Amino acid sequence: MSDKKYIKKFWNEKPYHSLDYELKKTFGKKLYKLSLNGGMSCPNRDGTLDSRGCIFCSNGGSGDFAAPSNLSITDQIEKAKNLIIDKLPANMDIEYIAYFQAFTNTYAPIEYLEKIYNQAINHPDIVALSIATRPDCLSDKVLSLLKDLNTKKPVWIELGLQTIHKDTAKWMRRGYELPVFEDAVWRLHTIGITVIVHTILGLPNETKDDILKTMTYIGKLHDDGLVSGIKLQLLHILKGTELGQLYLENKLSYTLSMNDYIELIITCLEHLPKGLVIHRLTGDGPKKLLLAPLWSSNKKLVLNTLHRTMKELDSWQGKHYA
């Protein structure tokens, strides 16, 4: 089958394997993510590894859009649902993915994790559970719990990798080496858990070649059946972060223009395998915290420009994937 026929048949005319398409294929309808806050911390913040957090991480721990952590998970789900329902046609049949987003969502006593995960997965409107975490926070007990939950409804684990390059990982204070990530991916695979890899594009001192090496690495994991999806996240410089302070002090001048970023995203997509699900292409930086790049706050413009440019260039995901 030609690439263009493949795109038309499998991706609903989008030039990449979008999450929206994958969800409709799997569940028969569009699903909405509900960002939840389990009230957890991170070993990079509580003194276990460091007390400063990753250099780019805000006080919300990447969960700035999640519901308040002082609410129960059930109440958070209802609150988040209402925000979505208000924007959609009345009586529309809607189902959701419970997304534990803020900080490290397996970094708590197992009894607590069992409680909050079950509150989410047992909710009648929740059809899948997505959990963002670090690869060094997956104990045997946590894996056993995830395996059990996965028999009830699909469970996804989103692992923060960001980059495969050691120097960049050290600069951002990631706090673990690449073999730790590889071990976590393998252990999750052996219990049947879907793995999504989170990456960041635009990290200072990383060249396009460096970024493509990370993409090739993740593509190989997909080809080996270990990873099903990827998030391509633009580096946001936020107030209240060490990265933001460096920017305000003019010690960090590097940010991508929108055109530069679109060119980079297209290159990444062309070097990723067709079957890898694209969960994110830009990301959302909270407008009240965003220092740079300011153009990223207009997500609709970014995506529309990306789609138009890919069409003009006759580009698609996997075009140059070996």
Summary of the structure (lengths in Angstrom):
residues: 322
radius of gyration: 19.1
end to end distance: 16.8
largest distance: 53.7
contacts: 1011
relative contact order: 0.12
helix: 39%
strand: 16%
